[in-house]
Amino acid sequence: MLTVLIIVTIVLQAVLTGGSLVIWNNVRKSAPQILTKTFFVIMMIRLFASMAVFALAVYLMHDNASDVKLYAVVFIVLYIALLVFDTLYFLHTIKSKR
């Protein structure tokens, strides 16, 4: 069960990252004046979707505390890594646009 939930989390984060890159590039081309607002909206969508998946995973594994702890560590590391990637990518895009 733990492996399946980790794979689901990785797929969700990959989809969110790919979707955010597509949205970001479309906004950058069509309405560059709202890039910062778009960045924050994308990050909030990622946060809420990630919290929902995390809550579901904890609910499904509530009877096994060691799996919940391991999942939480993997989830946090993955979330922070992708957050850093997104932030650096968006900062690079904003700086190269100016």
KOLGU-972952 format. One record per residue: residue number from 0; x negated, y negated, z of N, C-alpha, C, CB in turn. Coordinates in nm, 4 decimals. Each point is the difference from the previous one (the first is absolute). Glycine has a CB too. Example, Ala and Ser with C-alpha at 12.3 -4.5 7.8 and 13.67 -1.06 7.14 Angstrom:
2
+-----+----------+----------+----------+----------+----------+----------+----------+----------+----------+----------+----------+----------+
| pos |      n_u |      n_v |      n_w |     ca_u |     ca_v |     ca_w |      c_u |      c_v |      c_w |     cb_u |     cb_v |     cb_w |
+-----+----------+----------+----------+----------+----------+----------+----------+----------+----------+----------+----------+----------+
|   0 |  -1.3190 |   0.5690 |   0.7800 |   0.0890 |  -0.1190 |   0.0000 |  -0.0900 |  -0.1200 |   0.0000 |   0.1892 |   0.1173 |   0.1246 |
|   1 |  -0.1542 |  -0.2223 |  -0.1966 |  -0.0820 |  -0.1190 |   0.0060 |   0.0770 |  -0.1090 |   0.0730 |  -0.1184 |   0.0628 |  -0.2145 |
+-----+----------+----------+----------+----------+----------+----------+----------+----------+----------+----------+----------+----------+
end
This chain:
98
+-----+----------+----------+----------+----------+----------+----------+----------+----------+----------+----------+----------+----------+
| pos |      n_u |      n_v |      n_w |     ca_u |     ca_v |     ca_w |      c_u |      c_v |      c_w |     cb_u |     cb_v |     cb_w |
+-----+----------+----------+----------+----------+----------+----------+----------+----------+----------+----------+----------+----------+
|   0 |  -0.0817 |   0.1197 |   0.0000 |   0.0817 |  -0.1197 |   0.0000 |  -0.0863 |  -0.1264 |   0.0000 |   0.1794 |   0.1268 |   0.1203 |
|   1 |  -0.2870 |  -0.1249 |  -0.0439 |  -0.0871 |  -0.1168 |   0.0083 |  -0.0610 |  -0.0318 |  -0.1356 |  -0.0494 |   0.0544 |   0.2390 |
|   2 |   0.0039 |   0.0468 |  -0.3083 |  -0.0615 |  -0.0203 |  -0.1315 |   0.1000 |  -0.0596 |  -0.0985 |  -0.1550 |   0.1922 |   0.0438 |
|   3 |   0.2756 |  -0.1438 |  -0.0421 |   0.1033 |  -0.0517 |  -0.0899 |   0.0272 |  -0.1473 |   0.0298 |   0.1028 |   0.2297 |  -0.0165 |
|   4 |  -0.0942 |  -0.2655 |   0.1434 |   0.0263 |  -0.1387 |   0.0365 |  -0.1160 |  -0.0915 |  -0.0376 |   0.1437 |   0.0811 |   0.1865 |
|   5 |  -0.2657 |  -0.0331 |  -0.1730 |  -0.1160 |  -0.0796 |  -0.0408 |   0.0016 |  -0.0202 |  -0.1511 |  -0.1336 |   0.0883 |   0.1953 |
|   6 |   0.1668 |   0.0160 |  -0.2703 |   0.0079 |  -0.0126 |  -0.1459 |   0.1110 |  -0.0976 |  -0.0392 |  -0.0865 |   0.2357 |  -0.0262 |
|   7 |   0.2012 |  -0.2277 |   0.0928 |   0.1099 |  -0.0931 |  -0.0277 |  -0.0443 |  -0.1436 |   0.0290 |   0.1696 |   0.1797 |   0.0555 |
|   8 |  -0.2412 |  -0.1996 |   0.0529 |  -0.0493 |  -0.1328 |   0.0348 |  -0.0971 |  -0.0518 |  -0.1049 |   0.0299 |   0.0541 |   0.2417 |
|   9 |  -0.1204 |   0.0303 |  -0.2866 |  -0.0972 |  -0.0412 |  -0.1021 |   0.0703 |  -0.0355 |  -0.1303 |  -0.1737 |   0.1470 |   0.1057 |
|  10 |   0.2709 |  -0.0667 |  -0.1452 |   0.0745 |  -0.0279 |  -0.1230 |   0.0782 |  -0.1307 |   0.0141 |   0.0179 |   0.2477 |  -0.0476 |
|  11 |   0.0475 |  -0.2680 |   0.1623 |   0.0734 |  -0.1240 |   0.0220 |  -0.0935 |  -0.1208 |  -0.0098 |   0.1631 |   0.1235 |   0.1469 |
|  12 |  -0.2777 |  -0.1159 |  -0.0829 |  -0.0935 |  -0.1122 |  -0.0025 |  -0.0529 |  -0.0234 |  -0.1415 |  -0.0638 |   0.0486 |   0.2384 |
|  13 |   0.0412 |   0.0578 |  -0.3129 |  -0.0464 |  -0.0155 |  -0.1382 |   0.1074 |  -0.0669 |  -0.0858 |  -0.1458 |   0.2039 |   0.0259 |
|  14 |   0.2700 |  -0.1643 |  -0.0068 |   0.1106 |  -0.0610 |  -0.0743 |   0.0154 |  -0.1468 |   0.0386 |   0.1164 |   0.2232 |  -0.0126 |
|  15 |  -0.1242 |  -0.2526 |   0.1408 |   0.0104 |  -0.1388 |   0.0447 |  -0.1149 |  -0.0847 |  -0.0533 |   0.1177 |   0.0784 |   0.2055 |
|  16 |  -0.2380 |  -0.0232 |  -0.2061 |  -0.1145 |  -0.0744 |  -0.0519 |   0.0144 |  -0.0235 |  -0.1497 |  -0.1451 |   0.0981 |   0.1791 |
|  17 |   0.1821 |   0.0041 |  -0.2530 |   0.0193 |  -0.0155 |  -0.1446 |   0.1105 |  -0.0987 |  -0.0314 |  -0.0789 |   0.2329 |  -0.0326 |
|  18 |   0.1889 |  -0.2236 |   0.1052 |   0.1107 |  -0.0927 |  -0.0206 |  -0.0381 |  -0.1428 |   0.0343 |   0.1573 |   0.1848 |   0.0482 |
|  19 |  -0.2326 |  -0.2014 |   0.0591 |  -0.0400 |  -0.1353 |   0.0380 |  -0.0948 |  -0.0600 |  -0.1028 |   0.0291 |   0.0604 |   0.2408 |
|  20 |  -0.1146 |   0.0210 |  -0.3000 |  -0.0901 |  -0.0514 |  -0.1033 |   0.0776 |  -0.0424 |  -0.1249 |  -0.1827 |   0.1485 |   0.0882 |
|  21 |   0.2828 |  -0.0712 |  -0.1253 |   0.0822 |  -0.0353 |  -0.1156 |   0.0768 |  -0.1294 |   0.0272 |   0.0210 |   0.2442 |  -0.0614 |
|  22 |   0.0416 |  -0.2517 |   0.1784 |   0.0743 |  -0.1216 |   0.0357 |  -0.0930 |  -0.1201 |   0.0043 |   0.1637 |   0.1373 |   0.1316 |
|  23 |  -0.2784 |  -0.1197 |  -0.0695 |  -0.0967 |  -0.1093 |   0.0132 |  -0.0434 |  -0.0520 |  -0.1375 |  -0.0797 |   0.0989 |   0.2175 |
|  24 |   0.0471 |  -0.0085 |  -0.3085 |  -0.0438 |  -0.0424 |  -0.1329 |   0.1119 |  -0.0704 |  -0.0771 |  -0.1618 |   0.1907 |  -0.0022 |
|  25 |   0.2843 |  -0.1434 |   0.0165 |   0.1124 |  -0.0664 |  -0.0672 |   0.0235 |  -0.1401 |   0.0552 |   0.1040 |   0.2236 |  -0.0406 |
|  26 |  -0.1103 |  -0.2374 |   0.1720 |   0.0196 |  -0.1323 |   0.0612 |  -0.1173 |  -0.0916 |  -0.0360 |   0.1315 |   0.1037 |   0.1910 |
|  27 |  -0.2517 |  -0.0499 |  -0.1924 |  -0.1181 |  -0.0799 |  -0.0333 |   0.0126 |  -0.0599 |  -0.1398 |  -0.1400 |   0.1456 |   0.1494 |
|  28 |   0.1973 |  -0.0709 |  -0.2419 |   0.0154 |  -0.0485 |  -0.1373 |   0.1198 |  -0.0941 |  -0.0157 |  -0.1051 |   0.2119 |  -0.0793 |
|  29 |   0.2147 |  -0.1809 |   0.1477 |   0.1230 |  -0.0760 |  -0.0242 |   0.0212 |  -0.1167 |   0.0967 |   0.0964 |   0.2089 |  -0.0885 |
|  30 |  -0.1368 |  -0.1940 |   0.2142 |   0.0248 |  -0.1065 |   0.0990 |  -0.1157 |  -0.0076 |   0.0991 |   0.2494 |   0.0323 |  -0.0236 |
|  31 |  -0.3646 |  -0.0797 |  -0.0186 |  -0.1181 |  -0.0001 |   0.0878 |   0.0151 |  -0.0876 |   0.1245 |  -0.1349 |   0.0414 |  -0.2022 |
|  32 |   0.2296 |  -0.1319 |   0.2033 |   0.0172 |  -0.0872 |   0.1157 |   0.0537 |   0.0741 |   0.1222 |   0.0391 |  -0.1877 |  -0.1573 |
|  33 |   0.0157 |   0.3077 |   0.1389 |   0.0542 |   0.0744 |   0.1141 |  -0.0829 |   0.1241 |   0.0326 |   0.2269 |  -0.0835 |  -0.0605 |
|  34 |  -0.3538 |   0.0829 |   0.0264 |  -0.0854 |   0.1160 |   0.0260 |  -0.0109 |   0.0320 |   0.1489 |  -0.1276 |  -0.0558 |  -0.2061 |
|  35 |   0.1076 |  -0.0455 |   0.2878 |  -0.0157 |   0.0234 |   0.1434 |   0.1277 |   0.0562 |   0.0608 |  -0.1670 |  -0.1856 |   0.0103 |
|  36 |   0.2804 |   0.1294 |  -0.0475 |   0.1278 |   0.0497 |   0.0507 |   0.0218 |   0.1451 |  -0.0445 |   0.0949 |  -0.2350 |  -0.0045 |
|  37 |  -0.1307 |   0.2642 |  -0.1183 |   0.0140 |   0.1364 |  -0.0515 |  -0.0867 |   0.0966 |   0.0793 |   0.0497 |  -0.0908 |  -0.2282 |
|  38 |  -0.1723 |   0.0489 |   0.2589 |  -0.0900 |   0.0840 |   0.0793 |   0.0644 |   0.0359 |   0.1338 |  -0.1991 |  -0.1075 |  -0.1107 |
|  39 |   0.2551 |   0.0091 |   0.1801 |   0.0603 |   0.0262 |   0.1301 |   0.1249 |   0.0875 |  -0.0106 |  -0.0903 |  -0.2184 |   0.0785 |
|  40 |   0.1683 |   0.2002 |  -0.1817 |   0.1181 |   0.0850 |  -0.0196 |  -0.0430 |   0.1444 |  -0.0255 |   0.1294 |  -0.1966 |  -0.0926 |
|  41 |  -0.2301 |   0.2141 |   0.0097 |  -0.0503 |   0.1352 |  -0.0280 |  -0.0517 |   0.0652 |   0.1273 |  -0.0599 |  -0.0695 |  -0.2338 |
|  42 |  -0.0129 |  -0.0054 |   0.3154 |  -0.0535 |   0.0562 |   0.1242 |   0.1124 |   0.0365 |   0.0976 |  -0.2090 |  -0.1361 |  -0.0317 |
|  43 |   0.3159 |   0.0573 |   0.0343 |   0.1119 |   0.0321 |   0.0885 |   0.0738 |   0.1251 |  -0.0481 |   0.0234 |  -0.2438 |   0.0568 |
|  44 |  -0.0068 |   0.2568 |  -0.1871 |   0.0639 |   0.1209 |  -0.0535 |  -0.0842 |   0.1218 |   0.0345 |   0.1036 |  -0.1324 |  -0.1882 |
|  45 |  -0.2356 |   0.1211 |   0.1716 |  -0.0903 |   0.1107 |   0.0349 |   0.0105 |   0.0334 |   0.1485 |  -0.1565 |  -0.0688 |  -0.1845 |
|  46 |   0.1616 |  -0.0339 |   0.2683 |   0.0081 |   0.0219 |   0.1442 |   0.1276 |   0.0738 |   0.0375 |  -0.1347 |  -0.2067 |   0.0369 |
|  47 |   0.2497 |   0.1603 |  -0.0877 |   0.1264 |   0.0637 |   0.0365 |   0.0123 |   0.1418 |  -0.0567 |   0.1041 |  -0.2267 |   0.0081 |
|  48 |  -0.1494 |   0.2471 |  -0.1305 |   0.0037 |   0.1347 |  -0.0573 |  -0.0927 |   0.0940 |   0.0776 |   0.0525 |  -0.0977 |  -0.2269 |
|  49 |  -0.1684 |   0.0491 |   0.2643 |  -0.0937 |   0.0819 |   0.0766 |   0.0538 |   0.0319 |   0.1388 |  -0.1882 |  -0.1025 |  -0.1272 |
|  50 |   0.2512 |   0.0044 |   0.1907 |   0.0589 |   0.0252 |   0.1321 |   0.1119 |   0.1032 |  -0.0086 |  -0.0584 |  -0.2336 |   0.0693 |
|  51 |   0.1369 |   0.2289 |  -0.1750 |   0.1081 |   0.0973 |  -0.0165 |  -0.0553 |   0.1412 |  -0.0172 |   0.1428 |  -0.1784 |  -0.1031 |
|  52 |  -0.2460 |   0.1917 |   0.0209 |  -0.0603 |   0.1319 |  -0.0207 |  -0.0657 |   0.0490 |   0.1288 |  -0.0379 |  -0.0537 |  -0.2435 |
|  53 |  -0.0295 |  -0.0344 |   0.3141 |  -0.0643 |   0.0384 |   0.1256 |   0.1041 |   0.0452 |   0.1026 |  -0.1867 |  -0.1625 |  -0.0465 |
|  54 |   0.2956 |   0.0873 |   0.0588 |   0.1052 |   0.0371 |   0.0952 |   0.0623 |   0.1348 |  -0.0363 |   0.0464 |  -0.2435 |   0.0408 |
|  55 |  -0.0238 |   0.2657 |  -0.1695 |   0.0543 |   0.1289 |  -0.0444 |  -0.0966 |   0.1141 |   0.0318 |   0.1263 |  -0.1176 |  -0.1828 |
|  56 |  -0.2547 |   0.0960 |   0.1582 |  -0.0994 |   0.1042 |   0.0282 |  -0.0068 |   0.0313 |   0.1491 |  -0.1313 |  -0.0742 |  -0.1997 |
|  57 |   0.1331 |  -0.0291 |   0.2819 |  -0.0030 |   0.0226 |   0.1454 |   0.1261 |   0.0729 |   0.0449 |  -0.1401 |  -0.2071 |   0.0312 |
|  58 |   0.2521 |   0.1717 |  -0.0877 |   0.1249 |   0.0688 |   0.0341 |  -0.0069 |   0.1481 |  -0.0387 |   0.1266 |  -0.2158 |  -0.0315 |
|  59 |  -0.1814 |   0.2444 |  -0.0850 |  -0.0076 |   0.1394 |  -0.0454 |  -0.1016 |   0.0819 |   0.0796 |   0.0659 |  -0.0774 |  -0.2273 |
|  60 |  -0.1670 |   0.0116 |   0.2826 |  -0.1046 |   0.0718 |   0.0733 |   0.0067 |  -0.0253 |   0.1501 |  -0.1434 |  -0.0146 |  -0.2022 |
|  61 |   0.2546 |  -0.0331 |   0.2548 |   0.0083 |  -0.0421 |   0.1398 |  -0.0336 |   0.1100 |   0.0997 |   0.1705 |  -0.1612 |  -0.0713 |
|  62 |  -0.1598 |   0.2862 |   0.0329 |  -0.0264 |   0.1098 |   0.0920 |  -0.1479 |   0.0381 |   0.0072 |   0.2286 |   0.0818 |  -0.0477 |
|  63 |  -0.3128 |  -0.1393 |  -0.0376 |  -0.1423 |   0.0347 |  -0.0023 |  -0.0825 |  -0.1276 |   0.0142 |   0.0451 |   0.2034 |  -0.1457 |
|  64 |  -0.0862 |  -0.2323 |   0.2688 |  -0.0683 |  -0.1270 |   0.0294 |  -0.1348 |  -0.0107 |  -0.0703 |   0.1151 |  -0.0046 |   0.2205 |
|  65 |  -0.1873 |   0.1136 |  -0.2348 |  -0.1317 |  -0.0078 |  -0.0644 |   0.0131 |  -0.0332 |  -0.1489 |  -0.0892 |   0.1660 |   0.1667 |
|  66 |   0.1918 |  -0.1127 |  -0.2330 |   0.0235 |  -0.0342 |  -0.1406 |   0.0408 |  -0.1464 |  -0.0160 |   0.0671 |   0.2373 |  -0.0433 |
|  67 |   0.0127 |  -0.2859 |   0.1372 |   0.0411 |  -0.1405 |  -0.0059 |  -0.1214 |  -0.0911 |   0.0151 |   0.2259 |   0.0599 |   0.0946 |
|  68 |  -0.3154 |  -0.0275 |  -0.0022 |  -0.1200 |  -0.0814 |   0.0201 |  -0.0907 |   0.0041 |  -0.1231 |   0.0136 |   0.0442 |   0.2470 |
|  69 |  -0.0326 |   0.0734 |  -0.3042 |  -0.0836 |   0.0123 |  -0.1193 |   0.0624 |  -0.0759 |  -0.1167 |  -0.0825 |   0.2242 |   0.0796 |
|  70 |   0.2128 |  -0.2107 |  -0.0970 |   0.0688 |  -0.0727 |  -0.1070 |  -0.0128 |  -0.1507 |   0.0201 |   0.1612 |   0.1910 |  -0.0260 |
|  71 |  -0.1471 |  -0.2357 |   0.1496 |  -0.0106 |  -0.1435 |   0.0285 |  -0.1383 |  -0.0525 |  -0.0365 |   0.1678 |   0.0246 |   0.1849 |
|  72 |  -0.2722 |   0.0492 |  -0.1531 |  -0.1366 |  -0.0424 |  -0.0333 |  -0.0186 |  -0.0062 |  -0.1515 |  -0.0851 |   0.1023 |   0.2140 |
|  73 |   0.1264 |   0.0024 |  -0.2842 |  -0.0125 |   0.0027 |  -0.1461 |   0.0819 |  -0.1135 |  -0.0619 |  -0.0357 |   0.2507 |   0.0054 |
|  74 |   0.1554 |  -0.2704 |   0.0433 |   0.0876 |  -0.1043 |  -0.0520 |  -0.0611 |  -0.1381 |   0.0189 |   0.1970 |   0.1448 |   0.0490 |
|  75 |  -0.2470 |  -0.1730 |   0.0700 |  -0.0576 |  -0.1312 |   0.0289 |  -0.1236 |  -0.0256 |  -0.0845 |   0.0887 |   0.0140 |   0.2325 |
|  76 |  -0.1753 |   0.0849 |  -0.2458 |  -0.1200 |  -0.0163 |  -0.0820 |   0.0383 |  -0.0268 |  -0.1456 |  -0.1282 |   0.1523 |   0.1554 |
|  77 |   0.2209 |  -0.0753 |  -0.2078 |   0.0448 |  -0.0191 |  -0.1386 |   0.0656 |  -0.1364 |  -0.0183 |   0.0324 |   0.2474 |  -0.0222 |
|  78 |   0.0534 |  -0.2859 |   0.1147 |   0.0703 |  -0.1280 |  -0.0106 |  -0.0987 |  -0.1165 |   0.0025 |   0.2010 |   0.1016 |   0.1113 |
|  79 |  -0.2963 |  -0.0978 |  -0.0197 |  -0.0983 |  -0.1087 |   0.0099 |  -0.0885 |  -0.0041 |  -0.1235 |   0.0019 |   0.0203 |   0.2497 |
|  80 |  -0.0443 |   0.0949 |  -0.2999 |  -0.0837 |   0.0029 |  -0.1206 |   0.0737 |  -0.0610 |  -0.1191 |  -0.1163 |   0.2056 |   0.0865 |
|  81 |   0.2411 |  -0.1703 |  -0.1045 |   0.0766 |  -0.0553 |  -0.1119 |   0.0334 |  -0.1467 |   0.0209 |   0.0945 |   0.2257 |  -0.0410 |
|  82 |  -0.0745 |  -0.2666 |   0.1640 |   0.0238 |  -0.1412 |   0.0293 |  -0.1234 |  -0.0834 |  -0.0340 |   0.1615 |   0.0647 |   0.1822 |
|  83 |  -0.2791 |  -0.0143 |  -0.1466 |  -0.1243 |  -0.0697 |  -0.0340 |  -0.0179 |  -0.0051 |  -0.1515 |  -0.1036 |   0.0744 |   0.2176 |
|  84 |   0.1297 |   0.0371 |  -0.2859 |  -0.0114 |   0.0026 |  -0.1460 |   0.0935 |  -0.1019 |  -0.0643 |  -0.0630 |   0.2423 |   0.0109 |
|  85 |   0.1884 |  -0.2418 |   0.0306 |   0.0974 |  -0.0939 |  -0.0572 |  -0.0405 |  -0.1447 |   0.0259 |   0.1800 |   0.1708 |   0.0319 |
|  86 |  -0.2221 |  -0.1989 |   0.0894 |  -0.0388 |  -0.1366 |   0.0346 |  -0.1194 |  -0.0455 |  -0.0833 |   0.0865 |   0.0354 |   0.2327 |
|  87 |  -0.1879 |   0.0483 |  -0.2440 |  -0.1174 |  -0.0364 |  -0.0798 |   0.0363 |  -0.0165 |  -0.1471 |  -0.1462 |   0.1223 |   0.1622 |
|  88 |   0.2301 |  -0.0345 |  -0.2138 |   0.0420 |  -0.0105 |  -0.1398 |   0.0764 |  -0.1303 |  -0.0239 |   0.0109 |   0.2512 |  -0.0152 |
|  89 |   0.0835 |  -0.2818 |   0.1038 |   0.0803 |  -0.1199 |  -0.0178 |  -0.0846 |  -0.1269 |   0.0169 |   0.2009 |   0.1265 |   0.0823 |
|  90 |  -0.2932 |  -0.1260 |   0.0135 |  -0.0881 |  -0.1147 |   0.0164 |  -0.0884 |  -0.0210 |  -0.1235 |   0.0017 |   0.0391 |   0.2479 |
|  91 |  -0.0523 |   0.0707 |  -0.3016 |  -0.0815 |  -0.0074 |  -0.1202 |   0.0815 |  -0.0551 |  -0.1176 |  -0.1385 |   0.1936 |   0.0832 |
|  92 |   0.2613 |  -0.1484 |  -0.0950 |   0.0864 |  -0.0458 |  -0.1081 |   0.0320 |  -0.1483 |   0.0143 |   0.0971 |   0.2299 |  -0.0172 |
|  93 |  -0.0689 |  -0.2729 |   0.1396 |   0.0312 |  -0.1418 |   0.0224 |  -0.1225 |  -0.0867 |  -0.0304 |   0.1699 |   0.0636 |   0.1766 |
|  94 |  -0.2871 |  -0.0211 |  -0.1306 |  -0.1210 |  -0.0790 |  -0.0235 |  -0.0360 |  -0.0054 |  -0.1479 |  -0.0806 |   0.0629 |   0.2273 |
|  95 |   0.0981 |   0.0482 |  -0.2984 |  -0.0337 |   0.0007 |  -0.1429 |   0.1007 |  -0.0799 |  -0.0820 |  -0.1074 |   0.2235 |   0.0299 |
|  96 |   0.2260 |  -0.2435 |   0.0228 |   0.1042 |  -0.0762 |  -0.0715 |  -0.0266 |  -0.1506 |   0.0079 |   0.1664 |   0.1825 |   0.0505 |
|  97 |  -0.2327 |  -0.2243 |   0.0574 |  -0.0251 |  -0.1438 |   0.0201 |  -0.1199 |  -0.0471 |  -0.0721 |   0.1045 |   0.0155 |   0.2160 |
+-----+----------+----------+----------+----------+----------+----------+----------+----------+----------+----------+----------+----------+
end
